[in-house]
């Protein structure tokens, strides 16, 4: 293959040095002659060579992730292995053996185990490196098209041959081989879409743009004419940043941004072909710079183990010293006598006692080296790998929906999972699904509660549980008023279809669905099918109709009432104020192309529109426009447009209904049906359409998609988005195409995004802004209260604010939609500055930010939306379990306080019985004061609760198994809610201790509005100050720092990309899998490993003990009675397998018991299995056992003619039997593998011994064990000793184990016993969970009939804490508002939980936190009373701490402060004191219900 | 799609992470092994479950102990073959450097090792520039007293008792492990060029007159070379074979032991003893095992009773504990 002229970066050798120090890189085309070559003809060869030299220091595109080469493998690998201290130690010992004076074994033999261990590790490394090499090779040899000057066309090259400066042509669906600057695209707009799933896991399409100045090229881009020079940053790993500029020949500069760069690893989508120049190649690409190696963490258990290894070293040194001193004395005793057995030095002189002692010391270290278990590290690694394997293989951790399963990314901290004390969780996407569902909205001060939508969502939830029957539901729904009938039918339809899908859906089908949903994120039916609120739908279609009629008049919008105009703008804003890309489902990645249609007649408008367009706009914009055209299109049979029409879903349903229930269909759509009555042609191909017609929206964030789908439900459908225009389809107006002048993207500082468009109807320039309410509300146009209009606006705003607060209380995510109309002058003025900002090279971001802020002022509020982020399945149960397991759960979220509190309540993180301490401080001092007060309060509570605690302790052993609710219900510890600002104060050095102390007392902690940095600071604080094991779980990039800081980081394979997963140690598909991961696998891993480590220590100590006792009988001469082969291979071969099997497979408590009794998890938290005292007890037992195993053979062969090594072999055999028996006592589950390995160990030992002892008569000095075992086996005493010694050695252990098991059983033992006694009862999943059962009962109650007594239903309302009832309850509050109370009957029927709805003033939204009793008062008067009293109490506090004046926050913090600080009993006192009869009844009823479980258990 | 995967690997992270840890793994198999549901015996150690073990141990050990004890005590009667031992106390044959100080190749008849013994034999490797055969400290310190036993009959003149010198060493030692240097010549010729160990009176080829018991395959030498495990040991010296079933091997009477004293034990405060013993099926006389079995059996039985009591007392409470779960 001929070589392309090499890349030229730095022009000439003289300039190179200087340039390399610069922080930019210069890239030129490789096709050009080098700038240094004076004349091409003469300098061709020279230039060529030099260019190649130049290219040397630029990475080419070859990928090399391997660590070693063939030559470097051995030295490099050994060098790395010797970083491990243990290896150095063992090699040192082995080398010590080469010193003749001190050697204990044959030198070569002593090296064997070390070499074995090193070889195993080296082999593993080699294999890993080889597989890396193979994948590198594969990737390096992928093909791609590179422009060749010689052939003047694109030729196929391998990836590895690509160099910086090459021109690469990529086709659709190809993977980008390097970081490429986009110069040309087949897309007429110069756009290119890429999918970055490989990079960050985000499946949505990202848009990239051709470099400015190249997009205008009409003809195809010719690389040969590219003479510009690109200056850009040095390679760095920031994926979100790229800066540079391109300098054209004529000296013009153009900026380069990340939108121009195609990153390696991404995939080209939706674009036929692109051409670009390579900027970074190979290891300098951003993707590879981001690729950090695997993480290495050391588990707590391992740290503890290392500490004990040090103890062992100390013990070893002590033993050796003791031995050395003993030997010195012994030698001195015989020194003068020249006794026969005292071998002199080789020169015949006697050894001095000191020299002898030193020699003895060193030899003892060699002989007793077994005490430091060489195989421990290898064994632990093996066990961990197996544990990881089993965790990966667990079916219960497999998520069918997403076809994903738990991934262990860190191999060496599995046991940490069993010791977690604190869980730090993100909220969005972790606890919630991050599937945003449009719930309700308010437009121009009117709230649309979307009850039907709420019902639909509730139904999805029930469909999830797959318990309910469809028929009664349908009946129930059809009882509803005529207004909602069509919706209910539609809904029923959907429910049924989803149900049938779920029921009949085979695995394959589910998989297919999941595949589809993976291709397009955020597109589950739940998110897409939004049931519109009928009133609003009416208004929207009215707008539509009016505008359709009036569109050609002077001021079309003037014909609408302000409210209707707001409604219209609201939906337009929902539809276009985003970055959603439209695709069609059958080709998920093909952008819907309707350009040909845009080149349709209405040219004049286009030209008109183009007047102000700064950017290029080659082709069309406005659509056909009127209904007539639309219809004619339909009739002409080109159903293209209709395919794209927004109401395709409705049409489909219409079709279906037309077959099933035509009457209802016609009835239901009477208002609209006429306008888009189905054509006859469509009737015949409904099935076909269903597959094809639906549009897919790909959004960068799920909120956006939710809003677009919501707008679509109101027949306002986004059908096409190009970079300069957005098309919206409306039923009457048809396709409206908005010229998109600017998109000011979302950022977390502004917390909003805006689009600047030219309105096709009014021809005005509009700014639509969508953003967080806190920000947008401040940016509104100040309205005077003088004129009526201003007053009206003010009213609308305050109403909207109220609704927003209500949404927040409901746990909805709120967004405000606002609009601004710009005059041409204003726009021109702004545009100028904006263009300047855009083209500035230095602080472009800053300037753009400023520019955006300038634009987004004086807004006109349109409305607000409430989006629900549903809780993930099983989250409340999981949290309850985890709390039962003694885990403290902290939620760290960036959300608003109210939203966070409500989600926390929904997922049972906050109990209604619990008091909530809220920390909202505006200043450092206030924070300190608040902390002090809270601490004081908590401590005073603590005093009250102490007697109970001691009582609990007295009931020995059994108490931990009592369900915690029983103990906590009487006096629950409070929960702490803190906002980001206060958190910042609390994390200051002087306050952090107080804060931690307070947080430690609290059952759960909720940090709202916290930044990623704060999240990680909190984790760090808890980790370092409380010395606790922490786990952080999150799904997004904002959780990465927290995940990295925590002991165990868990990432959720969620919808927000892979960054969290990349940083994590474990990746779970859903939050609920955490339960099994921690409670079952974590516990198992911990208990297995702890037991194995203990066993290792025991085994080695016991073995070494045998040798040590022998020293007393051999003059401390470091002699060993055990043959060196046995000594060296005993650990490695004979006794290793059974313990490995036990370490991998042993289950101390079966999984179902662990799950039903999460309290058992505490054993791991308290490190019960492996404590210092357990370790030492273990060592003492080992010493005792070695004594027994030494002295029984000693006495049995006392004064006999037994020879040294026969006796040693006997002791070895005894030791082996003892080890196995000991392991037998420790093993809790005996599978056939355990039996086989135990048998195998024994057989292996004797086989090896027999073969070894028969192999060579004169070998293996000094022991020369010829025929030893054979002789031994003929000796009956051997068998008798082998029987009695292990039994005697283990008798005490067995006895004490039995005693302990009977008298002081640990919770774990009780768990095992109960599992054994009634395995079946415990096997029933979920039902054993007390609260779950209660709820289940009530639910059946409910389904039996609608004759529930008010109190019962209310109590259910209180007791059941799942999110539906929560939501329902909040809707109750909403119903209080005059606007929403229009359809009480419907509300009553549709939400069965609220049949005795309690009307409540909005002003008095009770939190139900500590004062749950007061939260459901009877009617408004009492409520206000409650409120006034609380307000009265709170007044001084709020003034003292300068609490925000914002009503709801004030209220939450004040109420909880009152109940928290003022009067500890107030919270619980209120329900009993409730005055009116009914309330009193309910209150007591409620109280009883609460007490019941605790009584039943105590 | 293969391309996709590669690229994914490339980007996701160089080294393959966990075995099966990547997203490629399909749904896990539902096998008992992989789901950790292997059928298992799950013993629970409580008084109730463990006490049978203790009783069984007791019931087995006590009879064994009694059996051993009786057997061991019966050894006293001098019937059958009588073994004659010499015993040394406080002699550390298990001393590390002592144990090493030998050359098994030389003892195996290897000619090169004969003339050039292993370094392990230092300082008893060479003497006066001649290699020592057998080299090393063990050989050098060989026990060289001679013991002769006479029966003092009524007629007061001693009758020498035939002491058999052969088959006191292991058969394999005598026939496989220990070999004289090869050759057809006389033993003296074969050991030519070597010298005797320093402490020996005679060279190795003059240990015995019987050519089959001379040189390295002298059984006294072989027995000595098998180093004892403990500092107090005995070594088989001679066999007194039973002549007929009618008479005891050593009839009651006065015996006379003639010791040719060559071996000094003062240097290590040692003592020499001569032991005459028969052996049973389980070896020489040693009451320890029998007593140990009886003791351990009894203890086990006792512990079993303790557990029985505990089990009886606490069973109810542990049951109630379960109910509270």
HADDOCK unambig.tbl for C-alpha pairs under 7 A between the chains (distance, minus, plus):
assign (segid A and resid 65 and name CA) (segid B and resid 14 and name CA) 6.13 0.50 0.50
assign (segid A and resid 128 and name CA) (segid B and resid 15 and name CA) 6.90 0.50 0.50
assign (segid A and resid 132 and name CA) (segid B and resid 14 and name CA) 6.85 0.50 0.50
assign (segid A and resid 132 and name CA) (segid B and resid 15 and name CA) 6.18 0.50 0.50
assign (segid A and resid 135 and name CA) (segid B and resid 6 and name CA) 6.74 0.50 0.50
assign (segid A and resid 139 and name CA) (segid B and resid 6 and name CA) 6.44 0.50 0.50
assign (segid A and resid 139 and name CA) (segid B and resid 7 and name CA) 6.95 0.50 0.50
assign (segid A and resid 198 and name CA) (segid B and resid 8 and name CA) 5.31 0.50 0.50
assign (segid A and resid 198 and name CA) (segid B and resid 11 and name CA) 6.42 0.50 0.50
assign (segid A and resid 199 and name CA) (segid B and resid 11 and name CA) 6.34 0.50 0.50
assign (segid A and resid 265 and name CA) (segid B and resid 7 and name CA) 6.07 0.50 0.50
assign (segid A and resid 265 and name CA) (segid B and resid 11 and name CA) 6.45 0.50 0.50
assign (segid A and resid 287 and name CA) (segid B and resid 11 and name CA) 6.20 0.50 0.50
assign (segid A and resid 288 and name CA) (segid B and resid 11 and name CA) 6.53 0.50 0.50
assign (segid A and resid 291 and name CA) (segid B and resid 11 and name CA) 6.71 0.50 0.50
assign (segid A and resid 291 and name CA) (segid B and resid 12 and name CA) 6.90 0.50 0.50
assign (segid A and resid 291 and name CA) (segid B and resid 13 and name CA) 5.62 0.50 0.50
assign (segid A and resid 292 and name CA) (segid B and resid 13 and name CA) 6.80 0.50 0.50
assign (segid A and resid 293 and name CA) (segid B and resid 13 and name CA) 6.49 0.50 0.50
assign (segid A and resid 293 and name CA) (segid B and resid 14 and name CA) 6.73 0.50 0.50
assign (segid A and resid 334 and name CA) (segid B and resid 268 and name CA) 6.57 0.50 0.50
assign (segid A and resid 337 and name CA) (segid B and resid 267 and name CA) 4.84 0.50 0.50
assign (segid A and resid 337 and name CA) (segid B and resid 268 and name CA) 6.87 0.50 0.50
assign (segid A and resid 338 and name CA) (segid B and resid 267 and name CA) 6.46 0.50 0.50
assign (segid A and resid 339 and name CA) (segid B and resid 267 and name CA) 4.92 0.50 0.50
assign (segid A and resid 339 and name CA) (segid B and resid 268 and name CA) 5.40 0.50 0.50
assign (segid A and resid 340 and name CA) (segid B and resid 141 and name CA) 5.63 0.50 0.50
assign (segid A and resid 341 and name CA) (segid B and resid 92 and name CA) 6.15 0.50 0.50
assign (segid A and resid 341 and name CA) (segid B and resid 93 and name CA) 6.38 0.50 0.50
assign (segid A and resid 341 and name CA) (segid B and resid 98 and name CA) 5.86 0.50 0.50
assign (segid A and resid 341 and name CA) (segid B and resid 137 and name CA) 6.92 0.50 0.50
assign (segid A and resid 342 and name CA) (segid B and resid 98 and name CA) 6.86 0.50 0.50
assign (segid A and resid 343 and name CA) (segid B and resid 97 and name CA) 6.36 0.50 0.50
assign (segid A and resid 343 and name CA) (segid B and resid 98 and name CA) 5.98 0.50 0.50
assign (segid A and resid 343 and name CA) (segid B and resid 137 and name CA) 6.46 0.50 0.50
assign (segid A and resid 344 and name CA) (segid B and resid 123 and name CA) 6.72 0.50 0.50
assign (segid A and resid 345 and name CA) (segid B and resid 123 and name CA) 6.37 0.50 0.50
assign (segid A and resid 346 and name CA) (segid B and resid 122 and name CA) 4.97 0.50 0.50
assign (segid A and resid 346 and name CA) (segid B and resid 123 and name CA) 4.19 0.50 0.50
assign (segid A and resid 347 and name CA) (segid B and resid 123 and name CA) 6.37 0.50 0.50
assign (segid A and resid 348 and name CA) (segid B and resid 123 and name CA) 5.87 0.50 0.50
assign (segid A and resid 389 and name CA) (segid B and resid 19 and name CA) 6.73 0.50 0.50
assign (segid A and resid 390 and name CA) (segid B and resid 34 and name CA) 6.23 0.50 0.50
assign (segid A and resid 392 and name CA) (segid B and resid 21 and name CA) 6.50 0.50 0.50
assign (segid A and resid 393 and name CA) (segid B and resid 28 and name CA) 5.08 0.50 0.50
assign (segid A and resid 393 and name CA) (segid B and resid 34 and name CA) 6.08 0.50 0.50
assign (segid A and resid 393 and name CA) (segid B and resid 35 and name CA) 6.80 0.50 0.50
assign (segid A and resid 394 and name CA) (segid B and resid 28 and name CA) 6.62 0.50 0.50
assign (segid A and resid 394 and name CA) (segid B and resid 35 and name CA) 5.64 0.50 0.50
assign (segid A and resid 395 and name CA) (segid B and resid 28 and name CA) 5.67 0.50 0.50
assign (segid A and resid 395 and name CA) (segid B and resid 30 and name CA) 6.96 0.50 0.50
assign (segid A and resid 395 and name CA) (segid B and resid 35 and name CA) 6.99 0.50 0.50
assign (segid A and resid 398 and name CA) (segid B and resid 27 and name CA) 6.83 0.50 0.50
assign (segid A and resid 404 and name CA) (segid B and resid 23 and name CA) 6.61 0.50 0.50
assign (segid A and resid 407 and name CA) (segid B and resid 21 and name CA) 5.08 0.50 0.50
assign (segid A and resid 407 and name CA) (segid B and resid 22 and name CA) 6.57 0.50 0.50
assign (segid A and resid 408 and name CA) (segid B and resid 18 and name CA) 6.29 0.50 0.50
assign (segid A and resid 408 and name CA) (segid B and resid 21 and name CA) 5.88 0.50 0.50
assign (segid A and resid 409 and name CA) (segid B and resid 17 and name CA) 6.10 0.50 0.50
assign (segid A and resid 409 and name CA) (segid B and resid 18 and name CA) 6.07 0.50 0.50
assign (segid A and resid 409 and name CA) (segid B and resid 21 and name CA) 6.92 0.50 0.50
assign (segid A and resid 411 and name CA) (segid B and resid 18 and name CA) 6.68 0.50 0.50
assign (segid A and resid 958 and name CA) (segid B and resid 321 and name CA) 6.13 0.50 0.50
assign (segid A and resid 961 and name CA) (segid B and resid 325 and name CA) 5.65 0.50 0.50
assign (segid A and resid 962 and name CA) (segid B and resid 324 and name CA) 6.49 0.50 0.50
assign (segid A and resid 962 and name CA) (segid B and resid 325 and name CA) 5.86 0.50 0.50
assign (segid A and resid 1113 and name CA) (segid B and resid 230 and name CA) 6.23 0.50 0.50
assign (segid A and resid 1113 and name CA) (segid B and resid 231 and name CA) 6.44 0.50 0.50
assign (segid A and resid 1114 and name CA) (segid B and resid 92 and name CA) 6.06 0.50 0.50
assign (segid A and resid 1114 and name CA) (segid B and resid 94 and name CA) 5.60 0.50 0.50
assign (segid A and resid 1114 and name CA) (segid B and resid 95 and name CA) 5.32 0.50 0.50
assign (segid A and resid 1114 and name CA) (segid B and resid 231 and name CA) 6.94 0.50 0.50
assign (segid A and resid 1115 and name CA) (segid B and resid 95 and name CA) 6.66 0.50 0.50
assign (segid A and resid 1117 and name CA) (segid B and resid 95 and name CA) 5.73 0.50 0.50
assign (segid A and resid 1117 and name CA) (segid B and resid 96 and name CA) 5.48 0.50 0.50
assign (segid A and resid 1118 and name CA) (segid B and resid 96 and name CA) 6.18 0.50 0.50
assign (segid A and resid 1119 and name CA) (segid B and resid 94 and name CA) 6.80 0.50 0.50
assign (segid A and resid 1119 and name CA) (segid B and resid 95 and name CA) 6.02 0.50 0.50
assign (segid A and resid 1119 and name CA) (segid B and resid 96 and name CA) 4.30 0.50 0.50
assign (segid A and resid 1195 and name CA) (segid B and resid 288 and name CA) 6.50 0.50 0.50
assign (segid A and resid 1196 and name CA) (segid B and resid 286 and name CA) 6.90 0.50 0.50
assign (segid A and resid 1196 and name CA) (segid B and resid 288 and name CA) 5.97 0.50 0.50
assign (segid A and resid 1196 and name CA) (segid B and resid 289 and name CA) 5.87 0.50 0.50
assign (segid A and resid 1199 and name CA) (segid B and resid 232 and name CA) 5.56 0.50 0.50
assign (segid A and resid 1199 and name CA) (segid B and resid 233 and name CA) 4.67 0.50 0.50
assign (segid A and resid 1199 and name CA) (segid B and resid 234 and name CA) 6.11 0.50 0.50
assign (segid A and resid 1200 and name CA) (segid B and resid 233 and name CA) 5.54 0.50 0.50
assign (segid A and resid 1200 and name CA) (segid B and resid 234 and name CA) 5.49 0.50 0.50
assign (segid A and resid 1201 and name CA) (segid B and resid 228 and name CA) 6.66 0.50 0.50
assign (segid A and resid 1201 and name CA) (segid B and resid 233 and name CA) 5.80 0.50 0.50
assign (segid A and resid 1201 and name CA) (segid B and resid 234 and name CA) 4.84 0.50 0.50
assign (segid A and resid 1201 and name CA) (segid B and resid 235 and name CA) 5.03 0.50 0.50
assign (segid A and resid 1202 and name CA) (segid B and resid 228 and name CA) 6.02 0.50 0.50
assign (segid A and resid 1202 and name CA) (segid B and resid 229 and name CA) 6.26 0.50 0.50
assign (segid A and resid 1203 and name CA) (segid B and resid 226 and name CA) 5.89 0.50 0.50
assign (segid A and resid 1203 and name CA) (segid B and resid 227 and name CA) 5.37 0.50 0.50
assign (segid A and resid 1203 and name CA) (segid B and resid 228 and name CA) 4.14 0.50 0.50
assign (segid A and resid 1203 and name CA) (segid B and resid 229 and name CA) 4.85 0.50 0.50
assign (segid A and resid 1204 and name CA) (segid B and resid 94 and name CA) 6.76 0.50 0.50
assign (segid A and resid 1204 and name CA) (segid B and resid 227 and name CA) 5.89 0.50 0.50
assign (segid A and resid 1204 and name CA) (segid B and resid 228 and name CA) 5.06 0.50 0.50
assign (segid A and resid 1204 and name CA) (segid B and resid 229 and name CA) 3.54 0.50 0.50
assign (segid A and resid 1207 and name CA) (segid B and resid 229 and name CA) 6.58 0.50 0.50
assign (segid A and resid 1228 and name CA) (segid B and resid 42 and name CA) 5.57 0.50 0.50
assign (segid A and resid 1228 and name CA) (segid B and resid 43 and name CA) 6.35 0.50 0.50
assign (segid A and resid 1229 and name CA) (segid B and resid 40 and name CA) 5.52 0.50 0.50
assign (segid A and resid 1229 and name CA) (segid B and resid 41 and name CA) 5.60 0.50 0.50
assign (segid A and resid 1229 and name CA) (segid B and resid 42 and name CA) 4.57 0.50 0.50
assign (segid A and resid 1230 and name CA) (segid B and resid 40 and name CA) 4.90 0.50 0.50
assign (segid A and resid 1230 and name CA) (segid B and resid 41 and name CA) 4.81 0.50 0.50
assign (segid A and resid 1230 and name CA) (segid B and resid 42 and name CA) 6.13 0.50 0.50
assign (segid A and resid 1231 and name CA) (segid B and resid 38 and name CA) 6.34 0.50 0.50
assign (segid A and resid 1231 and name CA) (segid B and resid 39 and name CA) 6.05 0.50 0.50
assign (segid A and resid 1231 and name CA) (segid B and resid 40 and name CA) 4.36 0.50 0.50
assign (segid A and resid 1231 and name CA) (segid B and resid 41 and name CA) 6.48 0.50 0.50
assign (segid A and resid 1257 and name CA) (segid B and resid 176 and name CA) 6.64 0.50 0.50
assign (segid A and resid 1257 and name CA) (segid B and resid 177 and name CA) 5.03 0.50 0.50
assign (segid A and resid 1258 and name CA) (segid B and resid 104 and name CA) 5.18 0.50 0.50
assign (segid A and resid 1258 and name CA) (segid B and resid 105 and name CA) 5.59 0.50 0.50
assign (segid A and resid 1258 and name CA) (segid B and resid 108 and name CA) 6.36 0.50 0.50
assign (segid A and resid 1258 and name CA) (segid B and resid 177 and name CA) 6.24 0.50 0.50
assign (segid A and resid 1262 and name CA) (segid B and resid 99 and name CA) 6.67 0.50 0.50
assign (segid A and resid 1262 and name CA) (segid B and resid 100 and name CA) 5.06 0.50 0.50
assign (segid A and resid 1275 and name CA) (segid B and resid 282 and name CA) 6.86 0.50 0.50
assign (segid A and resid 1276 and name CA) (segid B and resid 282 and name CA) 5.43 0.50 0.50
assign (segid A and resid 1277 and name CA) (segid B and resid 282 and name CA) 5.78 0.50 0.50
assign (segid A and resid 1284 and name CA) (segid B and resid 293 and name CA) 6.96 0.50 0.50
assign (segid A and resid 1288 and name CA) (segid B and resid 296 and name CA) 6.83 0.50 0.50
assign (segid A and resid 1297 and name CA) (segid B and resid 45 and name CA) 6.33 0.50 0.50
assign (segid A and resid 1298 and name CA) (segid B and resid 45 and name CA) 4.99 0.50 0.50
assign (segid A and resid 1298 and name CA) (segid B and resid 46 and name CA) 4.09 0.50 0.50
assign (segid A and resid 1298 and name CA) (segid B and resid 47 and name CA) 4.75 0.50 0.50
assign (segid A and resid 1298 and name CA) (segid B and resid 50 and name CA) 6.29 0.50 0.50
assign (segid A and resid 1299 and name CA) (segid B and resid 46 and name CA) 6.43 0.50 0.50
assign (segid A and resid 1299 and name CA) (segid B and resid 47 and name CA) 5.88 0.50 0.50
assign (segid A and resid 1301 and name CA) (segid B and resid 45 and name CA) 5.94 0.50 0.50
assign (segid A and resid 1301 and name CA) (segid B and resid 46 and name CA) 4.59 0.50 0.50
assign (segid A and resid 1302 and name CA) (segid B and resid 46 and name CA) 4.98 0.50 0.50
assign (segid A and resid 1302 and name CA) (segid B and resid 47 and name CA) 5.67 0.50 0.50
assign (segid A and resid 1302 and name CA) (segid B and resid 314 and name CA) 6.90 0.50 0.50
assign (segid A and resid 1310 and name CA) (segid B and resid 322 and name CA) 6.99 0.50 0.50
assign (segid A and resid 1314 and name CA) (segid B and resid 322 and name CA) 6.18 0.50 0.50
